[in-house]
């Protein structure tokens, strides 16, 4: 029996190798329509058991929900210590890089981190999920399936972003390019993504396809999978051609309602950076950073977050970039960090009645005079502000460092990347935040128990 199963496996690998040679030789071969020989019954049975276990694990998880200005899980307030690894789906495509995904989730779990934010889009780029409007690469969808299963296996939830304001991984620029190529685009402006009916329809096709995707490993549709904590409409949406904010507001309202028409189980956020806009009180406008005091890039934090279908607000934080034109000192940047996070948590408490998550924050390693100890001080300021809110049951629901990676993937690094094993002081700081947030939950639920085990290990 073992010999027969091995020979069948060699046949499968032989065909797969041929397919790979065709793909890398000709590039345009569509792998989605190529069938491989079936594995022997014993292997198929083992595979079925694996799928059943993955499905059971995911189905057993409770959904994270919102109650007023707090996130709840297992009947108790849930405060997130999270991280960003935007590259998960991309690295789950090829067998040679999939171990990075597993290692990253394992590293995050060992640090007591409970939620990871990542991209669920890749439009028209290398390893594109959406190759052209409404056409998807099954290889890449299966990679995203694997990301969901790996997250659940390590006890990590996901916030999945659905589009990019930037050109990285296609972004809104790719949608505009597609419309022009098909002769239906209204404008060459990237901001036509928000107002062109044809492009809005492109995006809705993508949304429906993603939300109703059935994971090939679990048999569960994405909209039913509690591994996903929330959907994010877009990473850092900006509509600079309409500083009134009306264009972006209409787009958020339309797309939020569309997502909720298919998926009422998951939370939804916009993905904004937190800039205050024309409808904000003047005292809030003064919180906007540096040269952006008078420019909101078409976003309007409070107005955007008040939309009923939006469950929680998000902000980003990059003091080096945002204050560079003011030549701000270290002390001035630190003061801004504390004020920025506290101001938005106040909005969540008093104006929105919704949680506020700092879904990106970072300090550039390439700025002149950068010191690791300085970064620790800045990150601790963010964590302390979130923790103080959590202690009093406030709207500050958590923070996500940008970004974490594992060893051997320098090609994905940017100015802010951190490999935790290479930065012991920051690793310790992040674990400390995980511990004190977990203690507020008293170890309730799998996430709480796992985080408390990190605390126990650190103390021993």
C-alpha positions in Angstrom: 0.0 0.0 0.0 2.7 2.5 0.9 4.6 1.8 -2.3 1.5 2.2 -4.4 0.6 5.5 -2.7 4.2 6.8 -3.2 4.2 6.0 -7.0 0.9 7.9 -7.4 2.4 10.8 -5.6 5.4 10.8 -7.9 3.0 10.9 -10.9 1.2 13.9 -9.4 4.5 15.7 -8.8 5.7 14.9 -12.3 2.7 16.5 -13.8 3.0 19.5 -11.5 6.6 19.9 -12.5 5.6 20.0 -16.2 2.9 22.5 -15.5 5.4 24.7 -13.6 7.9 24.5 -16.5 5.1 25.5 -18.9 4.1 28.4 -16.7 7.6 29.8 -16.2 8.5 29.3 -19.9 5.4 30.9 -21.4 4.0 33.0 -18.6 0.5 33.3 -20.0 -0.6 29.7 -19.4 -3.9 29.7 -17.4 -3.3 27.2 -14.6 -6.8 27.3 -13.4 -8.1 24.9 -16.0 -5.4 22.3 -15.7 -6.4 19.1 -13.7 -4.0 16.9 -11.8 -4.4 13.2 -11.3 -6.2 12.2 -8.1 -4.3 11.0 -5.1 -4.9 7.4 -3.9 -7.8 6.9 -1.6 -5.6 6.7 1.5 -4.1 10.2 0.8 -7.5 11.6 -0.1 -8.8 10.3 3.2 -6.0 12.0 5.1 -6.6 15.2 3.2 -10.3 15.0 4.0 -9.5 14.6 7.7 -7.3 17.7 7.6 -10.0 19.7 5.9 -12.5 18.6 8.5 -10.2 19.6 11.3 -9.6 23.0 9.8 -13.3 23.6 9.2 -14.2 22.5 12.8 -11.5 24.8 14.2 -12.7 27.8 12.4 -16.4 27.1 12.9 -15.9 26.8 16.7 -14.6 30.3 17.0 -17.0 33.0 18.3 -17.3 36.2 16.2 -15.8 39.5 17.6 -18.7 42.0 18.0 -19.2 45.6 18.8 -21.2 46.8 21.8 -21.2 50.6 21.9 -17.7 51.9 22.0 -16.1 48.5 22.8 -15.2 45.3 21.0 -16.5 42.2 22.7 -15.4 38.5 22.5 -16.8 35.7 24.6 -19.0 38.1 26.5 -16.1 40.3 27.7 -14.5 43.5 26.3 -11.7 42.6 23.8 -8.7 44.9 23.5 -6.3 44.2 20.6 -2.6 44.1 20.5 -2.0 43.5 16.8 0.4 43.9 14.0 0.6 44.4 10.2 2.0 41.9 7.8 0.6 43.1 4.5 2.4 40.4 2.5 0.7 37.2 3.8 -1.4 36.3 0.7 1.5 37.1 -1.7 3.8 34.7 0.2 1.2 32.0 0.5 1.0 31.5 -3.3 4.3 29.8 -3.9 5.3 26.7 -1.9 8.8 28.0 -1.4 7.6 31.0 0.6 4.6 29.6 2.4 6.6 28.9 5.5 7.0 32.6 6.0 3.2 32.8 6.7 3.3 30.0 9.3 6.4 31.5 10.9 4.9 34.9 11.1 1.7 33.7 12.8 3.7 31.5 15.2 5.9 34.5 16.1 2.9 36.7 16.6 1.2 34.1 18.8 4.4 33.7 20.9 4.3 37.5 21.5 0.7 37.4 22.7 -0.6 39.3 19.6 -4.2 38.5 18.8 -5.0 40.2 15.5 -3.1 40.7 12.2 -4.0 43.2 9.5 -3.2 42.2 6.0 -4.1 42.7 2.3 -6.9 40.7 0.7 -6.3 42.5 -2.6 -3.8 42.3 -5.4 -5.1 43.9 -8.6 -3.3 43.4 -11.8 0.2 43.1 -10.2 2.5 40.0 -9.9 0.6 37.2 -8.3 -2.6 39.2 -8.8 -5.8 38.0 -7.1 -7.9 40.0 -9.6 -6.2 39.7 -13.0 -8.7 41.9 -14.7 -12.2 43.2 -13.7 -14.2 40.2 -12.4 -11.5 37.6 -13.4 -9.6 36.0 -10.5 -6.6 33.7 -10.2 -7.6 30.6 -8.3 -4.0 30.0 -7.3 -4.0 33.2 -5.4 -7.4 32.7 -3.9 -6.2 29.4 -2.6 -3.3 31.3 -1.1 -5.7 33.5 0.8 -7.6 30.4 1.9 -4.3 29.2 3.4 -3.7 32.4 5.2 -7.1 32.1 6.9 -6.5 28.5 8.0 -3.0 29.3 9.3 -4.3 32.3 11.3 -7.0 30.1 12.9 -4.4 27.4 13.6 -2.4 29.9 15.6 -5.3 31.5 17.3 -5.0 34.8 15.4 -7.8 36.9 14.0 -7.5 39.0 10.8 -8.5 42.5 9.6 -8.5 42.2 5.8 -8.1 45.3 3.7 -10.0 45.3 0.4 -8.3 47.9 -1.7 -5.4 50.3 -1.7 -5.4 54.1 -2.2 -1.7 53.7 -3.1 -0.4 52.0 -6.3 1.2 49.2 -4.4 -0.5 45.9 -5.4 -2.5 47.7 -8.1 -4.6 50.0 -6.0 -7.3 52.4 -7.2 -4.9 53.4 -10.1 -5.3 49.9 -11.6 -9.1 50.1 -11.5 -8.9 53.5 -13.4 -6.5 52.0 -15.9 -8.9 49.0 -16.5 -11.8 51.4 -17.1 -9.7 53.4 -19.6 -8.6 50.2 -21.4 -12.2 49.1 -21.8 -13.2 52.5 -23.0 -15.7 53.2 -20.2 -13.6 55.5 -17.9 -15.0 59.0 -17.2 -11.7 60.5 -16.1 -8.0 59.9 -16.0 -7.9 61.0 -12.4 -7.2 58.2 -9.9 -10.0 59.7 -7.8 -12.5 58.6 -10.4 -12.3 55.3 -8.5 -14.7 56.9 -6.1 -17.2 58.5 -8.5 -17.1 56.6 -11.8 -20.1 54.2 -12.0 -18.2 51.6 -14.1 -15.4 51.5 -11.6 -17.7 51.3 -8.6 -19.3 48.3 -10.3 -15.9 46.7 -10.9 -15.3 47.0 -7.2 -18.6 45.6 -6.2 -18.0 42.5 -8.3 -14.7 42.0 -6.4 -16.4 42.5 -3.1 -19.2 40.0 -3.8 -16.6 37.5 -5.1 -14.5 37.8 -2.0 -17.2 37.8 0.6 -18.9 34.7 -0.9 -15.6 32.9 -1.6 -15.7 29.3 -0.3 -12.4 28.4 1.3 -11.1 25.2 -0.4 -9.6 24.0 2.9 -12.5 24.5 5.2 -15.6 24.6 2.9 -16.6 27.8 4.7 -17.5 31.0 2.9 -15.4 34.0 4.0 -18.5 35.8 5.2 -19.1 33.0 7.7 -15.5 32.6 9.0 -15.0 34.1 12.5 -11.2 34.1 11.9 -11.9 37.4 10.2 -12.4 40.1 12.8 -13.3 42.8 10.2 -13.2 44.0 6.7 -11.5 47.3 5.8 -12.9 49.1 2.8 -9.6 50.6 1.7 -6.1 51.3 3.0 -5.8 55.0 3.6 -8.5 56.3 1.3 -8.0 59.8 0.0 -9.9 61.9 -2.6 -7.8 65.0 -3.0 -9.9 66.4 -5.9 -12.8 67.0 -3.5 -11.6 68.5 -0.3 -15.2 68.9 0.8 -15.2 65.2 1.6 -18.5 64.6 -0.1 -17.2 62.3 -2.8 -15.4 60.0 -0.4 -18.3 60.1 2.0 -20.8 58.9 -0.7 -18.4 56.1 -1.7 -18.0 54.9 1.8 -21.8 54.9 2.4 -22.4 53.0 -0.8 -19.7 50.4 -0.4 -20.3 49.9 3.4 -24.0 49.2 2.7 -23.0 46.8 -0.1 -20.7 44.8 2.1 -23.3 44.6 4.8 -25.9 43.4 2.3 -23.8 40.2 2.0 -22.1 40.0 5.4 -23.7 41.1 8.6 -21.6 38.9 10.8 -18.3 40.7 10.5 -17.3 44.2 11.6 -16.5 46.8 9.0 -14.2 49.8 9.1 -13.2 52.4 6.5 -9.4 52.4 6.8 -8.8 56.1 7.2 -5.7 57.7 8.6 -7.7 59.9 11.0 -7.5 63.4 9.4 -10.1 65.8 10.6 -12.1 67.5 7.8 -14.5 70.3 7.1 -17.3 69.2 9.4 -15.0 68.8 12.4 -14.8 71.4 15.2 -11.9 73.8 14.8 -10.2 72.5 17.9 -10.0 69.1 16.2 -8.6 70.6 13.0 -5.6 71.9 14.9 -4.8 68.3 15.8 -4.1 67.5 12.1 -0.3 67.1 11.6 2.3 69.4 10.2 1.7 70.8 6.7 -1.6 69.0 6.7 -3.2 71.4 9.2 -5.4 72.8 6.4 -5.6 69.7 4.2 -7.6 66.7 4.9 -7.1 64.9 1.5 -10.9 64.6 1.1 -11.4 62.6 4.2 -13.3 63.7 7.3 -12.6 61.4 10.2 -15.7 61.9 12.4 -18.1 62.2 9.5 -16.7 59.1 7.8 -16.8 57.0 11.0 -20.4 58.1 11.9 -21.8 56.1 8.9 -24.2 53.5 10.5 -22.7 50.5 8.6 -19.2 51.4 9.9 -18.6 49.5 13.2 -15.3 51.0 14.3 -13.0 53.8 13.3 -9.3 53.5 12.4 -6.4 55.9 12.5 -2.7 55.7 11.4 0.3 57.4 12.9 3.6 58.3 11.3 5.2 61.3 13.1 8.4 61.3 11.1 6.6 61.6 7.7 3.8 63.8 8.9 5.9 66.4 10.7 9.0 66.4 8.5 8.2 69.9 7.0 8.1 71.4 10.5 11.5 70.0 11.4 10.0 68.7 14.6 12.1 67.8 17.5 11.9 64.4 19.2 9.9 65.9 22.1 7.5 67.6 19.6 6.9 64.4 17.8 6.3 62.5 21.1 3.8 65.2 22.1 2.0 64.9 18.8 1.8 61.1 19.1 0.1 61.3 22.5 -2.3 64.0 21.4 -3.2 62.2 18.1 -4.1 58.9 19.7 -5.9 60.5 22.7 -7.9 62.9 20.5 -9.3 60.1 18.4 -10.1 57.9 21.4 -12.0 60.9 22.8 -14.0 61.0 19.5 -14.8 57.3 20.0 -16.0 57.9 23.5 -17.9 61.2 23.0 -18.8 61.7 19.4 -19.0 58.3 17.7 -19.9 55.8 20.4 -17.7 53.4 18.5 -14.3 51.7 19.1 -11.2 53.3 17.7 -8.2 51.2 16.5 -4.8 52.6 15.7 -4.4 50.1 12.8 -0.9 51.4 11.7 1.8 53.2 13.6 5.5 53.3 13.0 8.7 55.3 13.3 11.1 55.3 10.3 14.5 53.7 10.8 15.9 55.8 7.9 15.4 59.2 9.5 18.6 61.0 10.4 19.5 60.4 14.1 17.2 57.3 14.5 17.8 55.3 17.6 16.1 52.1 18.6 15.6 53.3 22.1 13.8 56.4 20.7 11.4 54.1 18.8 10.7 52.2 22.0 9.7 55.4 23.7 7.3 56.4 20.9 5.7 52.9 20.7 5.3 52.8 24.5 3.5 56.1 24.3 0.9 54.6 21.9 0.5 51.5 24.0 0.1 53.4 27.2 -2.6 55.6 25.7 -4.5 52.5 24.5 -4.0 50.8 27.9 -5.3 53.7 29.9 -8.4 53.8 27.8 -8.9 50.0 28.1 -8.6 50.2 31.9 -11.5 52.6 32.1 -13.6 50.7 29.5 -13.0 53.4 26.9 -13.1 53.4 23.1 -9.3 52.8 22.6 -9.7 49.3 21.3 -6.1 48.5 20.4 -3.0 49.3 18.2 -1.2 47.6 15.4 2.5 48.1 14.8 3.6 48.6 11.2 5.1 46.2 10.3 6.5 42.8 11.5 8.4 40.3 9.4 10.4 37.1 9.9 14.0 36.3 9.0 15.0 36.1 5.4 12.4 38.3 3.7 14.3 41.6 3.3 12.6 42.2 -0.1 9.4 43.0 1.8 11.0 45.4 4.3 10.3 49.1 4.3 11.4 52.0 6.6 9.5 50.6 9.5 10.0 46.8 9.3 10.9 44.9 12.4 12.0 41.3 12.8 11.1 40.8 16.5 14.0 38.3 17.2 16.5 41.0 16.1 15.1 43.7 18.4 14.8 42.3 22.0 13.8 45.6 23.6 10.9 46.1 21.2 9.9 42.5 21.4 9.7 42.8 25.2 7.7 46.0 24.9 5.1 44.4 22.6 4.8 41.3 24.8 4.3 43.6 27.9 1.3 45.3 26.1 -0.1 41.9 25.2 0.1 40.8 28.8 -1.5 43.7 30.4 -4.4 43.8 27.9 -4.9 40.0 28.4 -5.1 40.5 32.2 -8.0 42.8 31.7 -9.8 39.9 30.1 -8.7 37.6 33.0 -7.8 34.9 30.5 -11.3 34.5 29.1 -11.4 32.8 25.7 -8.6 31.2 23.7 -7.0 34.6 22.9 -6.9 35.6 26.5 -5.5 32.3 27.7 -2.8 32.3 25.1 -1.7 35.8 25.9 -1.6 35.1 29.6 0.6 32.1 28.9 3.0 34.5 27.2 3.0 36.5 30.4 3.7 33.5 32.5 6.6 32.4 30.2 8.1 35.9 30.3 7.9 36.0 34.1 9.6 32.6 34.6 
